[in-house]
Amino acid sequence: MKSSVLTAISVLVLASTPAPAATLYPDATGDFTGGAGFLDMTSVNVDNNASTLTFTINLAADPSVAANNWGTHLIGFDTSPGGNGNIAGTGGWSKNIQMSQGGMDFFIGNWLNNSSGNPAGATLYQWTGSAWNPVTSTGGANPFNINAAVNSSAVTVAFDFAALGLSLGNSFNFDVYSSTAGNDNVLDAAASTAPMTWNANPFDSGANVYAYTLVPEPGTPVLVGAGLLLLVARRLRAKKL
């Protein structure tokens, strides 16, 4: 009896342990045909822990070279129905980018100013219905601890996902865009397979978006299960005595 109960609980604990949160979203290499590989995404890795959401934007060439500091990357979020933000809206980044299915209600703008004393940075904005308001920024008030880093193959942006009004277990849709500090619009979109080159054309992700769910850390159910096992073992021992 004791052995069968413990075995059943062990199986339950193992079954309830979630898979690691990290998810790799591939993007075709070479779908930006303009020649600047640091604007050509190869994949996006999304991960979270108990409080932080991390995007790693993998690129075909080195974004950390100082001469490439005019590159930018943006992340559009659809966290709840009804958003209708366009990044070109008041307070935004003058980039005509939208997510017409679902609607964009947050976006992150990341810059690659890698010169001395001006490192890569990022700002998260929220759409109010009429304008974009900064929520948290490496260049100003930063209540949700956003940070940005660049190395020889990727740009990484991380922040507290509470800034999006989300909790563990919640899901959201997103897309990631490469652009420049100039008049160019979307030069590569992570969820699109269409080849692109230098352009200033409006861009709509439409239905071509990715989905991600904030997964609890794998250790959490294990700890709960261990406590349950200990409680059952103590009760069985007490009955035996």
C-alpha positions as CSV (number, residue, x, y, z in Angstrom):
1,M,0.0,0.0,0.0
2,K,2.7,2.4,1.0
3,S,4.8,1.7,-2.0
4,S,1.9,2.0,-4.4
5,V,0.8,5.4,-3.0
6,L,4.3,6.8,-3.2
7,T,4.7,5.5,-6.8
8,A,1.5,7.1,-7.8
9,I,2.4,10.4,-6.4
10,S,5.8,10.3,-8.0
11,V,4.2,9.7,-11.4
12,L,1.8,12.6,-10.8
13,V,4.7,14.9,-9.9
14,L,6.7,13.9,-13.0
15,A,3.7,14.3,-15.2
16,S,2.9,17.8,-13.9
17,T,6.5,19.1,-14.4
18,P,6.4,21.5,-17.3
19,A,8.8,21.5,-20.2
20,P,11.5,24.2,-20.2
21,A,10.1,27.5,-21.3
22,A,12.7,28.3,-23.9
23,T,11.3,28.2,-27.5
24,L,13.2,28.7,-30.7
25,Y,11.3,30.3,-33.6
26,P,13.2,29.9,-36.9
27,D,13.5,32.4,-39.6
28,A,14.9,31.8,-43.1
29,T,18.5,33.0,-43.5
30,G,18.8,35.2,-46.5
31,D,15.2,36.5,-46.7
32,F,16.6,40.0,-46.2
33,T,18.3,40.4,-49.6
34,G,19.8,43.8,-49.0
35,G,23.2,42.5,-48.0
36,A,23.5,43.7,-44.4
37,G,23.5,40.4,-42.5
38,F,23.1,42.0,-39.1
39,L,19.6,42.9,-40.2
40,D,18.9,39.3,-41.4
41,M,17.3,37.3,-38.6
42,T,18.0,33.5,-38.5
43,S,15.9,32.7,-35.4
44,V,14.4,34.2,-32.3
45,N,14.7,32.4,-28.9
46,V,12.1,33.3,-26.2
47,D,12.5,32.3,-22.6
48,N,11.2,33.2,-19.2
49,N,11.8,32.5,-15.5
50,A,9.5,33.4,-12.6
51,S,9.5,37.1,-13.5
52,T,11.7,37.9,-16.5
53,L,10.9,37.5,-20.3
54,T,13.9,37.3,-22.6
55,F,14.1,37.6,-26.4
56,T,17.4,36.6,-28.1
57,I,17.3,37.8,-31.8
58,N,19.9,35.7,-33.7
59,L,21.4,37.3,-36.8
60,A,23.3,36.3,-39.9
61,A,26.2,38.7,-39.3
62,D,27.8,40.5,-36.4
63,P,25.6,43.3,-35.0
64,S,28.2,44.4,-32.4
65,V,30.5,46.1,-35.0
66,A,30.4,49.8,-34.3
67,A,29.8,50.6,-38.0
68,N,26.5,48.7,-37.7
69,N,25.1,50.9,-34.9
70,W,22.3,52.2,-37.2
71,G,20.5,48.9,-37.1
72,T,17.3,48.6,-35.0
73,H,15.1,45.7,-34.0
74,L,11.5,46.0,-32.8
75,I,9.2,43.5,-31.1
76,G,5.4,43.9,-31.4
77,F,3.1,42.3,-28.8
78,D,-0.6,41.3,-28.9
79,T,-1.4,40.6,-25.3
80,S,-5.2,41.0,-25.3
81,P,-7.9,41.5,-27.9
82,G,-8.7,45.0,-29.2
83,G,-5.3,46.7,-29.5
84,N,-4.9,48.7,-32.7
85,G,-1.5,50.3,-32.3
86,N,0.7,51.2,-35.2
87,I,4.3,51.9,-34.3
88,A,4.1,55.0,-36.5
89,G,1.5,56.4,-34.1
90,T,2.0,59.4,-31.8
91,G,4.9,58.7,-29.4
92,G,6.1,55.8,-31.5
93,W,9.1,55.2,-33.8
94,S,7.8,56.5,-37.1
95,K,7.7,53.0,-38.5
96,N,4.4,52.0,-40.2
97,I,4.1,48.6,-38.6
98,Q,0.9,47.0,-37.3
99,M,-0.6,43.6,-36.3
100,S,-4.1,43.9,-37.7
101,Q,-5.3,40.5,-36.5
102,G,-5.5,40.7,-32.7
103,G,-3.9,44.2,-32.5
104,M,-0.6,45.5,-31.2
105,D,-0.8,46.9,-27.7
106,F,2.9,47.0,-26.8
107,F,6.1,47.2,-28.7
108,I,9.8,47.3,-27.9
109,G,12.3,49.4,-29.8
110,N,15.9,48.3,-29.6
111,W,18.9,50.3,-30.9
112,L,22.4,49.2,-31.7
113,N,24.4,52.3,-30.7
114,N,27.6,50.5,-29.8
115,S,29.9,53.5,-29.6
116,S,31.8,54.1,-26.4
117,G,29.5,55.4,-23.7
118,N,26.4,54.7,-25.7
119,P,25.6,51.0,-25.4
120,A,22.7,49.1,-27.0
121,G,19.4,49.9,-25.3
122,A,15.7,49.4,-25.5
123,T,12.3,51.0,-24.5
124,L,9.0,49.2,-24.0
125,Y,5.9,51.3,-25.1
126,Q,2.2,50.7,-24.4
127,W,-0.6,51.8,-26.8
128,T,-3.2,53.9,-24.9
129,G,-5.7,54.0,-27.8
130,S,-4.3,57.2,-29.1
131,A,-0.6,57.3,-28.4
132,W,2.4,55.2,-27.3
133,N,3.5,55.8,-23.7
134,P,7.0,54.6,-22.5
135,V,6.6,51.9,-19.8
136,T,10.2,51.1,-19.0
137,S,13.5,52.1,-20.7
138,T,17.2,51.7,-20.5
139,G,17.4,55.4,-21.3
140,G,15.0,56.7,-18.6
141,A,12.7,55.5,-15.9
142,N,13.1,51.7,-15.7
143,P,10.6,50.2,-13.2
144,F,10.5,46.9,-15.1
145,N,14.2,46.4,-15.5
146,I,14.5,46.3,-19.2
147,N,18.0,45.7,-20.5
148,A,19.6,45.1,-23.9
149,A,22.9,43.4,-24.9
150,V,24.6,42.7,-28.2
151,N,27.3,40.2,-29.1
152,S,28.8,38.9,-32.3
153,S,25.7,37.0,-33.4
154,A,22.7,38.2,-31.5
155,V,20.8,41.0,-29.8
156,T,19.1,40.2,-26.4
157,V,16.4,42.1,-24.7
158,A,15.0,41.1,-21.3
159,F,12.5,42.7,-18.9
160,D,9.9,41.9,-16.2
161,F,6.9,40.5,-18.0
162,A,4.6,42.2,-15.4
163,A,5.1,45.3,-17.6
164,L,2.8,43.6,-20.2
165,G,0.2,42.9,-17.5
166,L,0.9,39.2,-17.8
167,S,1.4,36.4,-15.2
168,L,2.8,32.9,-15.4
169,G,0.5,30.8,-17.5
170,N,-0.6,33.7,-19.7
171,S,0.0,33.6,-23.5
172,F,0.7,36.4,-26.0
173,N,1.3,36.8,-29.8
174,F,4.4,38.6,-31.1
175,D,6.5,39.3,-34.1
176,V,10.0,40.7,-34.4
177,Y,11.2,43.2,-37.0
178,S,14.6,44.4,-38.3
179,S,14.8,48.0,-39.4
180,T,17.2,51.0,-39.4
181,A,17.5,54.3,-37.7
182,G,16.6,55.9,-41.0
183,N,13.5,55.9,-43.2
184,D,13.5,52.1,-43.9
185,N,10.5,50.2,-42.5
186,V,10.5,46.4,-42.0
187,L,13.5,44.7,-43.7
188,D,13.0,41.3,-42.1
189,A,10.1,39.9,-40.0
190,A,10.6,36.8,-37.9
191,A,7.1,35.3,-38.6
192,S,7.2,36.0,-42.4
193,T,8.9,34.0,-45.1
194,A,8.6,36.7,-47.8
195,P,11.9,38.0,-49.1
196,M,12.5,41.7,-48.4
197,T,15.0,44.3,-49.4
198,W,15.5,48.0,-48.6
199,N,12.0,49.6,-48.5
200,A,9.8,52.1,-46.7
201,N,6.6,50.2,-47.3
202,P,3.9,49.8,-44.6
203,F,4.0,46.4,-43.0
204,D,1.3,44.3,-41.4
205,S,2.1,41.0,-39.6
206,G,-1.6,40.0,-40.0
207,A,-2.0,36.4,-39.2
208,N,1.8,35.7,-39.5
209,V,2.6,36.0,-35.8
210,Y,4.1,33.7,-33.2
211,A,2.6,32.6,-29.9
212,Y,4.4,32.1,-26.5
213,T,3.1,31.0,-23.1
214,L,4.8,32.1,-19.9
215,V,5.8,28.7,-18.3
216,P,6.5,28.3,-14.6
217,E,10.0,27.3,-13.8
218,P,10.4,23.5,-14.0
219,G,11.5,23.2,-10.4
220,T,8.3,24.6,-8.9
221,P,6.1,21.5,-9.3
222,V,8.9,19.3,-8.2
223,L,9.2,21.2,-4.9
224,V,5.5,20.9,-4.4
225,G,5.6,17.2,-5.2
226,A,8.5,16.6,-2.8
227,G,6.5,18.2,0.0
228,L,3.5,16.1,-0.8
229,L,5.7,12.9,-0.8
230,L,7.1,13.9,2.6
231,L,3.6,14.5,4.0
232,V,2.3,11.1,2.8
233,A,5.4,9.3,4.1
234,R,5.0,10.8,7.6
235,R,1.3,9.9,7.7
236,L,2.0,6.3,6.7
237,R,4.7,6.0,9.3
238,A,2.4,7.4,12.0
239,K,-0.3,4.8,11.1
240,K,2.3,2.1,11.3
241,L,3.4,3.2,14.8
